[in-house]
Amino acid sequence: DVDMGPGPNGFDVCRQIKADEATKDIPVVMLTAHESDSDRAIGFAAGATQYLTKPFGPLELIDTIRGILAHS
């Protein structure tokens, strides 16, 4: 999520995951209430594989994960 409380936000954590050689290939799905086009662009620029906005259904999340796994 983008809003994780004090400390780094979800965009920052995604950037850290993608900057580390050991974790850079792990897919990141951002799940957030931040639904603006600029937020979405920031998420993808940070390295997110997918960006889902709340509310989302469990089937949407499952389909997203299946799609990611099918392409890995």
Residue, then its C-alpha position, 0 to 999 in steps of 0.5 A: d500500500v502507498d500509505m503504510g504509516p510512519g516511515p517509508n511509503g509504498f512507493d519508497v519500498c517498491r523502489q528499494i525492492k527494485a534497487d536491490e539485486a537480490t529482490k529486483d525480479i520479485p513482482v510488486v503489486m501495489l494495492t492502494a486507495h490512491e487512484s489518480d493517474s499521477d499516483r499510478a504513474i509514480g507506482f509504475a515508475a517505482g517499479a510496480t508490476q501492477y497497480l490495483t486501487k481499492p476497493f478491489g475484489p478478491l477475484e481481481l487480485i487473484d486474476t492479477i497474480r495469475g497474470i503475473l505468474a503466467h508471464s514469469 
